[in-house]
Amino acid sequence: MTAMSNSNTDTAATREPVAMPAVGQSRAEIDRLLRSVLCDVLGLDKADVDEFDADTGLFGHLPELDSMAVAGLLTEIEDRIDIVIEDDDVDGEMLETYGGLLAFTEGKVAER
C-alpha cells in the first residue's frame, strides 16, 4: 500500500463530512441539507438562504444559479442527500423556486 501524502490527508481532514440521510428522513433535515448545498455550491450567504421560503425564485432569479451552475448544484444534491437525479428529471419547474426544488428533492428521497 502506498502512503498518502500530507497534502491529501490535510485536504480530507478539512472537508465537511457528507451527511448520509436515512430513509424516511424528515422534511426539516432535507431542508437543512438543501440550504447547505445552495450556500456551498453557489457561494450564497447563509443568512440570505435561511430567509428563503417556498416562493423564493431560484433559476432566473439568482445570478449565481446560471446554466453552468445547475450541473454542479444537482451533483452536490445527489452526493449529500444520497439520491440519483436522472437527466429526464430536470426541468425548469423544479428549479424555479426553492419550494419546487425542496418538493422535488423530497420526492427523490421518498423513491429510495
HELIX and SHEET records of a PDB file:
HELIX    1   1 ASN A    6  THR A   14  1                                   9    
HELIX    2   2 ARG A   27  LEU A   42  1                                  16    
HELIX    3   3 LYS A   46  ASP A   50  1                                   5    
HELIX    4   4 SER A   67  ILE A   81  1                                  15    
HELIX    5   5 ASP A   87  ASP A   89  5                                   3    
HELIX    6   6 GLY A   92  GLU A   96  1                                   5    
HELIX    7   7 TYR A   98  GLU A  111  1                                  14    
END                                                                             
